[in-house]
Amino acid sequence: MSTDQYHEPPGELSQPTRTFARMCASLSEEAEAIGWYEQRIAVEQDDVARAIMLDSLGEEYKHFCMELEFLMRQKPLWRETARGILFQEGDIVENGEAAEAAAGD
């Protein structure tokens, strides 16, 4: 079994912690795949191939969002912080600072 995703001995980690680590790794992989598809789509000249890639990109968006939702359900402080940043108008950095300061109050 690969342990590259763990920074501590896997046998010392609880099952929920190992699941959380796997989902974090999956989220990173989805983000990487989104970046790859964006690059491929940007240079693809064949309309059919581009359409297939766009469809695949949509799947990656869905997977990324589902994994993010799973992770935030496990960590209420993360979810609370995200609520102050995601889908908010205004300056992203300012929203982040305010959300971080307000989280856990």
Secondary structure as a PSIPRED ss2 file (coil, helix, strand):
# PSIPRED VFORMAT (PSIPRED V4.0)

   1 M C   1.000  0.000  0.000
   2 S C   1.000  0.000  0.000
   3 T C   1.000  0.000  0.000
   4 D C   1.000  0.000  0.000
   5 Q C   1.000  0.000  0.000
   6 Y C   1.000  0.000  0.000
   7 H C   1.000  0.000  0.000
   8 E C   1.000  0.000  0.000
   9 P C   1.000  0.000  0.000
  10 P H   0.000  1.000  0.000
  11 G H   0.000  1.000  0.000
  12 E H   0.000  1.000  0.000
  13 L C   1.000  0.000  0.000
  14 S C   1.000  0.000  0.000
  15 Q H   0.000  1.000  0.000
  16 P H   0.000  1.000  0.000
  17 T H   0.000  1.000  0.000
  18 R H   0.000  1.000  0.000
  19 T H   0.000  1.000  0.000
  20 F H   0.000  1.000  0.000
  21 A H   0.000  1.000  0.000
  22 R H   0.000  1.000  0.000
  23 M H   0.000  1.000  0.000
  24 C H   0.000  1.000  0.000
  25 A H   0.000  1.000  0.000
  26 S H   0.000  1.000  0.000
  27 L H   0.000  1.000  0.000
  28 S H   0.000  1.000  0.000
  29 E H   0.000  1.000  0.000
  30 E H   0.000  1.000  0.000
  31 A H   0.000  1.000  0.000
  32 E H   0.000  1.000  0.000
  33 A H   0.000  1.000  0.000
  34 I H   0.000  1.000  0.000
  35 G H   0.000  1.000  0.000
  36 W H   0.000  1.000  0.000
  37 Y H   0.000  1.000  0.000
  38 E H   0.000  1.000  0.000
  39 Q H   0.000  1.000  0.000
  40 R H   0.000  1.000  0.000
  41 I H   0.000  1.000  0.000
  42 A H   0.000  1.000  0.000
  43 V H   0.000  1.000  0.000
  44 E C   1.000  0.000  0.000
  45 Q C   1.000  0.000  0.000
  46 D C   1.000  0.000  0.000
  47 D H   0.000  1.000  0.000
  48 V H   0.000  1.000  0.000
  49 A H   0.000  1.000  0.000
  50 R H   0.000  1.000  0.000
  51 A H   0.000  1.000  0.000
  52 I H   0.000  1.000  0.000
  53 M H   0.000  1.000  0.000
  54 L H   0.000  1.000  0.000
  55 D H   0.000  1.000  0.000
  56 S H   0.000  1.000  0.000
  57 L H   0.000  1.000  0.000
  58 G H   0.000  1.000  0.000
  59 E H   0.000  1.000  0.000
  60 E H   0.000  1.000  0.000
  61 Y H   0.000  1.000  0.000
  62 K H   0.000  1.000  0.000
  63 H H   0.000  1.000  0.000
  64 F H   0.000  1.000  0.000
  65 C H   0.000  1.000  0.000
  66 M H   0.000  1.000  0.000
  67 E H   0.000  1.000  0.000
  68 L H   0.000  1.000  0.000
  69 E H   0.000  1.000  0.000
  70 F H   0.000  1.000  0.000
  71 L H   0.000  1.000  0.000
  72 M H   0.000  1.000  0.000
  73 R H   0.000  1.000  0.000
  74 Q H   0.000  1.000  0.000
  75 K C   1.000  0.000  0.000
  76 P H   0.000  1.000  0.000
  77 L H   0.000  1.000  0.000
  78 W H   0.000  1.000  0.000
  79 R H   0.000  1.000  0.000
  80 E H   0.000  1.000  0.000
  81 T H   0.000  1.000  0.000
  82 A H   0.000  1.000  0.000
  83 R H   0.000  1.000  0.000
  84 G C   1.000  0.000  0.000
  85 I C   1.000  0.000  0.000
  86 L C   1.000  0.000  0.000
  87 F C   1.000  0.000  0.000
  88 Q C   1.000  0.000  0.000
  89 E C   1.000  0.000  0.000
  90 G C   1.000  0.000  0.000
  91 D C   1.000  0.000  0.000
  92 I H   0.000  1.000  0.000
  93 V H   0.000  1.000  0.000
  94 E H   0.000  1.000  0.000
  95 N H   0.000  1.000  0.000
  96 G H   0.000  1.000  0.000
  97 E H   0.000  1.000  0.000
  98 A H   0.000  1.000  0.000
  99 A H   0.000  1.000  0.000
 100 E H   0.000  1.000  0.000
 101 A H   0.000  1.000  0.000
 102 A H   0.000  1.000  0.000
 103 A C   1.000  0.000  0.000
 104 G C   1.000  0.000  0.000
 105 D C   1.000  0.000  0.000
